Amino acid sequence: MHFGSPAEILGVDGIIVLVVVVLVLFGSTQIPKLARSLGSAQKEFKKGLEEGGADGPVGGTSAATPAAPAAVNPPPQPTDRPGDGPSASS
């Protein structure tokens, strides 16, 4: 099945009706805001694609570079203070 351009599918009359319906639904003041938001979304999408392509393979990490193990710190040793505990002489 082959789809043509929107002008072939809807015809010129259909496109005019579609534009009028969009103007009625959104109003003439909301159309520029909608266009700006679509433009900024497109810029962010392209920026994300460029950043994702610069990072390397999909997934962010390569199988050849394993993650470093987390450092394990031993628990602090209790300190005996004079006069505390059984080692205090009375």
N, C-alpha and C positions, 0 to 999 in steps of 0.2 A: 504494500500500500504506500503510495507516494503522496505526501502533503506538500502543497504549494505554499507560496507566501500568503500572509494574512489577506492581502488584497485579492488574491485569487479565491480564497475560501469564503470570505465574507462579502466581497465586492465593495465598491466605493460607498454605496448606501449603508452597508453594515458598519463600516468603519466610522462614518459620520454619526450614526446612531450610537455607537459605542462611546465616542468622544463626548456626545451630549449627555449620555447617562453618567459618565465619570464626572463631568462638570456639575451635574445636578446632585450627585451623591456626595462629593467632596467639597464642592463650592470652589469658587475661583481663588479664595484666599488660602485654601489648604493645598492646592496643587503645587505652588512653589516650595512649600515646606516638605511635601512628599518627594519632590524631585531632589531637593538638597539632601534629605535623609538617604535616598537611594544612592546618590552620588558618593556620600561619605561611607556608606556601607560597602560600595564597590571598591573604594580606595583601601578600606581596612582589609577587605578580602584579598586584594592584590598584594598588600603589604604582608599579610599572613602567609600567602603562597611564597613570596620571595624569602621571608625569614625561614619558612619550613624547608625550602629547597637549599638554603645555605647551611642548614644544620647537618645535613647528610641524609642517611637512609631514614625511611619512615619508621617511626617508633622512638626516635630521639637518641637511642644508644646503639652502639655496634656490638655484635656478638664477640668481636675480637678483644674488646676492652671490658673486662669484668669490673664490677663495682668493688671498691675497696671495702674491706670489712670495717665495721664500726669499732672504735677504740673502746676497750673494756677497762674501766678504772676499778681497782680493788676497793672494797669498802674501807672507810677510815678506821684506823686502829684506836681502841679506847685508851685513853691516857689515865694513869693512876695519879690521883692527887693525894698529897699527905692528909691523913685523917679520914679518908674514904675507904670503905671496904674492909675485908678481913686482914689485909696486910698492915693495917694501922695498929701500932702497939700502944696499949693503955696502961 
